[in-house]
Amino acid sequence: MIRHSALKTEQTKDKPTNQSLSKFLQLISVMAEAGAPLRLLDLSKRLKISQATALRHLNGLIQEGYCYQEEHLGRYALTLKICGVADMLRSRVTIRSLAGEMISGLSTKLSVGASLSVQHNMECIYLDCVYEPGRMDFSLQRIGKQTPMHTTSSGKLFLTEFSKDELDSLIKEKGLAKLTDNTITTRELLDREIADVKEKGYATDNEECELGLRCIAYPVRDSFGKIVAATSCFSSVEKMTDDFISDKVKPELCRVAEELSKRMGFTA
C-alpha cells in the first residue's frame, strides 16, 4: 500500500499544464461520484495517469483539507470542505450574474429582444430582458411578471420536465388561459407541443402570448442536466421569419444557452 507521505518526488517532474489541471479536476469529480473511498490504484486507472501523479494531486487536496486517507485501508475520499465551497458559491452567484452580458449581447448582435427566465410556482418569471434596439412598441405584458408557461417558449421548455401528475396539477390550479387566438388551451394540444419541444430541443411561441410577437427559447441546464432557466429571443412576426430564425437566431441563441449551461456546471 502506498501512503500519501510516500512518492513525494517523481522521476519525471510535470510542469503545470492545462492537461495536468484537467486531470486534477477529473480526480475530484471521480471521487465525488464514487460515493465511497477509493484506492490509489483505482484512481490512477480511472484517470489513466500514473500512481505517482495521482498521489501528487491527492497530497495537495489533503494538505488543503479537501481530502483524507483512511488510516488502515489507505483509501482516499473527499471531505465535506468541498461542499462549503459549493455552498459559498451558491450564496453569492445567481443565474443572472453568470449570464453577465450575454443577454444584452444577443439583443445587440441580432437586433431583437432577448431574455433570461426561470420557473417558479408553476409560472414563468423573467429575470432579465433586453428590448429590441430602437423599438418599444410591444406591450410585452409577460416581462417582469409571472406568466402562464403554456403561452411562452421558455415556459414550454420547463414543462418538458413536468411529470403527468405535475401537469395535471398545473392545469387544475392555473388552468390554460387563452391570451390570444393562438394560445394552446387543451391538454391534448399541450401534450403534443411538449413532445415536439422535447424532440427539437428548443421551443417557440407563435403569437401565443402576445399578438404580433414571435419567440424562440433554448434550455439552460445545471450540473445534473436539469433545466433551470431558459434564454430566448423575440421580435415581430415580420422580422422573425423561419429563415431568419434558422439562419441567424438559432445558432447564436443555442451558443449562449450552451455557454450558460457550462457556467452552471453542465457537461454534455
C-alpha positions in Angstrom: 0.0 0.0 0.0 1.3 3.4 -1.0 0.8 6.0 1.8 0.3 9.7 0.9 3.6 10.6 2.5 5.5 8.4 0.0 6.5 9.1 -3.5 6.9 12.8 -2.8 9.2 13.2 -5.7 8.6 11.8 -9.1 11.0 10.5 -11.6 9.5 12.8 -14.2 8.6 16.3 -12.9 5.5 17.5 -14.6 5.2 21.2 -15.4 1.9 22.9 -14.7 -0.2 22.4 -17.9 -3.8 22.6 -18.9 -3.7 18.8 -19.1 -2.5 18.3 -15.6 -5.1 20.8 -14.3 -7.7 18.9 -16.2 -6.7 15.6 -14.6 -6.7 17.3 -11.2 -10.3 18.4 -11.7 -11.3 15.0 -13.1 -9.8 13.4 -9.9 -12.2 15.5 -7.8 -15.1 14.5 -10.0 -14.3 10.8 -9.9 -14.0 10.9 -6.1 -17.3 12.8 -5.7 -19.2 10.4 -8.0 -17.8 7.3 -6.3 -19.6 8.0 -3.0 -17.0 5.8 -1.2 -13.3 5.9 -0.6 -11.1 4.7 -3.5 -7.7 3.1 -3.7 -4.8 4.9 -5.3 -4.6 2.2 -8.0 -8.2 2.6 -8.9 -7.9 6.3 -9.2 -4.9 6.1 -11.4 -6.6 3.6 -13.7 -9.8 5.6 -14.0 -7.9 8.8 -14.8 -5.3 7.0 -16.9 -2.4 8.6 -15.1 0.5 7.2 -13.1 0.0 6.4 -9.4 2.7 9.0 -8.7 0.8 11.7 -10.5 -2.4 10.8 -8.8 -0.7 10.8 -5.4 0.7 14.2 -6.1 -2.8 15.6 -6.7 -4.1 13.8 -3.6 -1.4 15.2 -1.4 -2.4 18.7 -2.5 -6.0 18.0 -1.6 -5.1 16.5 1.7 -2.9 19.5 2.6 -5.7 21.9 1.9 -8.3 19.8 3.8 -10.3 18.7 0.9 -9.4 15.0 1.0 -8.4 12.4 3.6 -6.8 9.0 3.6 -8.2 6.1 5.6 -5.8 5.1 8.4 -5.9 1.3 7.9 -7.0 0.7 4.3 -5.3 3.7 2.8 -8.1 4.6 0.5 -8.9 8.2 -0.4 -12.1 10.3 -0.2 -13.2 13.9 -0.3 -14.0 15.8 2.9 -17.2 17.9 3.3 -15.0 21.0 3.0 -15.6 21.0 -0.7 -19.3 21.3 0.0 -18.6 24.5 1.8 -17.1 25.9 -1.3 -20.1 25.0 -3.3 -22.5 26.5 -0.7 -20.5 29.7 -0.7 -20.6 29.9 -4.5 -24.4 29.3 -4.5 -25.0 32.0 -1.9 -23.0 34.6 -3.9 -23.7 33.7 -7.6 -27.0 33.7 -9.4 -28.0 32.6 -12.9 -28.4 36.2 -13.8 -24.9 37.1 -12.7 -23.5 34.1 -14.5 -25.2 35.3 -17.7 -23.3 38.6 -17.5 -23.6 40.5 -20.7 -24.7 37.5 -22.8 -28.4 38.5 -22.9 -27.7 42.1 -24.0 -25.1 40.8 -26.4 -27.7 38.6 -28.0 -30.0 41.5 -28.5 -27.3 43.8 -29.9 -25.9 41.2 -32.3 -29.3 40.0 -33.7 -31.2 43.3 -33.3 -34.0 41.5 -31.5 -35.2 41.3 -27.9 -33.6 38.8 -25.6 -34.5 37.4 -22.2 -33.5 35.1 -19.4 -36.2 33.3 -17.4 -36.8 30.7 -14.6 -39.8 28.7 -13.4 -41.3 29.4 -10.0 -44.6 28.1 -8.6 -45.6 26.7 -12.0 -45.2 30.0 -13.7 -42.6 31.7 -15.9 -40.6 34.6 -14.4 -38.3 36.7 -16.4 -35.1 37.6 -14.6 -33.6 39.8 -17.4 -34.9 41.3 -20.6 -33.3 43.5 -23.2 -35.7 45.1 -25.7 -35.1 45.1 -29.4 -32.9 48.1 -30.2 -34.9 51.1 -31.5 -38.4 49.8 -30.7 -40.6 49.6 -27.7 -44.0 49.2 -29.4 -44.7 45.7 -27.9 -46.7 45.7 -24.7 -44.7 42.6 -23.5 -47.0 42.0 -20.6 -45.0 39.0 -19.6 -41.8 40.8 -18.7 -41.3 41.3 -15.0 -44.4 39.3 -14.2 -45.4 35.8 -13.7 -46.6 34.4 -17.0 -48.5 31.1 -17.8 -46.0 28.6 -19.0 -48.1 27.2 -21.7 -48.1 30.5 -23.5 -44.4 31.1 -23.8 -41.4 29.4 -25.5 -39.5 29.5 -22.2 -42.4 28.1 -20.2 -42.8 25.2 -22.6 -39.2 24.2 -22.0 -39.8 23.9 -18.3 -43.0 21.9 -18.9 -40.9 19.2 -20.7 -39.7 18.2 -17.2 -43.1 18.1 -15.6 -44.5 14.7 -14.8 -48.0 13.7 -15.8 -49.2 14.4 -12.2 -47.5 17.8 -12.2 -49.1 18.7 -15.5 -52.5 17.7 -14.0 -51.8 19.9 -11.0 -50.8 22.8 -13.3 -54.0 22.6 -15.3 -56.1 22.2 -12.2 -54.5 25.1 -10.3 -53.6 27.5 -13.1 -55.7 26.5 -16.0 -54.8 27.0 -19.6 -55.7 30.7 -20.0 -56.3 32.0 -23.5 -54.2 35.1 -24.2 -54.6 35.1 -28.0 -56.3 33.0 -30.6 -53.1 31.1 -31.0 -52.8 30.1 -27.3 -52.8 26.4 -26.5 -55.9 25.8 -24.4 -56.4 22.0 -24.2 -54.4 19.2 -22.6 -54.2 17.2 -25.8 -52.6 20.1 -27.7 -50.3 20.8 -24.8 -49.1 17.2 -24.7 -48.4 17.3 -28.4 -46.5 20.6 -28.1 -44.4 19.3 -25.2 -43.5 16.1 -27.1 -42.4 18.3 -30.1 -40.3 20.6 -27.9 -38.6 17.5 -26.4 -37.7 16.2 -29.8 -36.5 19.5 -31.2 -34.5 20.7 -28.1 -36.0 24.2 -28.2 -39.4 25.8 -28.0 -41.3 28.5 -30.0 -44.1 30.9 -29.2 -46.0 32.0 -32.3 -48.2 34.9 -31.2 -49.5 32.6 -28.3 -48.7 35.1 -25.5 -49.0 38.4 -27.5 -50.3 39.1 -30.9 -47.6 40.2 -33.4 -44.8 38.7 -31.3 -42.8 35.6 -32.1 -40.3 34.0 -29.7 -37.8 31.1 -29.6 -36.1 29.7 -26.5 -33.3 27.2 -25.6 -32.8 25.5 -22.2 -30.1 26.2 -19.7 -29.1 23.1 -17.7 -27.3 22.7 -14.3 -24.7 20.1 -13.4 -27.4 17.4 -13.1 -28.8 18.1 -16.6 -32.0 19.7 -15.2 -33.4 22.7 -17.0 -33.1 25.6 -14.5 -33.5 28.5 -16.9 -34.2 29.5 -20.5 -32.8 32.0 -22.9 -35.0 33.4 -25.6 -35.1 35.9 -28.4 -38.3 37.7 -29.6 -39.4 40.1 -32.2 -42.2 40.9 -34.6 -43.6 38.1 -36.8 -42.5 40.2 -39.8 -38.8 40.0 -38.6 -38.8 36.6 -37.0 -39.3 34.6 -40.2 -38.5 31.0 -40.4 -35.3 31.7 -42.4 -34.2 34.4 -40.0 -34.7 32.1 -37.0 -33.0 29.2 -38.7 -30.0 31.1 -40.2 -29.4 33.8 -37.5 -31.2 33.3 -34.3 -30.9 29.6 -33.5 -27.1 29.4 -33.9 -26.5 32.4 -31.6 -29.2 31.5 -29.1 -28.0 27.9 -28.9 -24.5 29.0 -28.3 -25.4 31.3 -25.5 -27.6 28.7 -23.8 -24.8 26.1 -24.1 -22.2 28.6 -22.6 -24.5 29.5 -19.7 -25.1 25.8 -19.1 -21.4 25.3 -18.9 -21.2 28.1 -16.3 -23.9 26.3 -14.4 -21.7 23.1 -14.4 -23.4 21.2 -17.1 -21.3 18.9 -19.3 -22.9 17.2 -22.3 
